[in-house]
Amino acid sequence: MFQHSESGSTNEPVSQGQRSFPLPPPDQSVLRIFMLGDVETLRRMIGRLATNGIADANSWSQPQETGRTGEFITVHTKRMATEVR
């Protein structure tokens, strides 16, 4: 089901009809931030998050309509090093 690259991973066969996708390296975790709202409010908040160093303004998806009047969704995916405790 999952295929890994040569970097210490298994190469199990993927049966027909299944899709593979790259997994993050074991020393990284993935954080996704979702925002819903009107386009102008989303843009302002993206700017604030970028100014405060929380989320890069260029890493957000293009706003997509949700099906509700005037509402859009955008997603930011951030890869972070896993903290050792």
C-alpha positions, 0 to 999 in steps of 0.5 A, a space after each residue: 500500500 505505501 511505497 517508500 524511497 530507498 532511504 531505509 524503507 520497504 519496497 512492498 508491491 502495490 496491488 493494482 487499484 491502490 495508489 501510493 504517496 510519499 510519507 514524510 521522513 521518520 524525523 518529520 511530522 506534518 501539520 495542516 492548518 485549515 482556514 474557512 472564511 471570505 477571501 479577504 479575511 483569509 488573505 488578511 489572516 495569512 498575512 498576520 500568520 506570515 508576519 508572526 513567523 507562524 506560516 509562510 504566506 506562499 505555502 497556502 493553497 488557493 482559496 476554494 469555494 466550500 459550497 456555502 455562499 461567500 465561504 472559502 477554504 485554504 490549507 497550509 501544510 507545514 513539515 516540522 522536525 520531530 522533537 526528541 523528548 
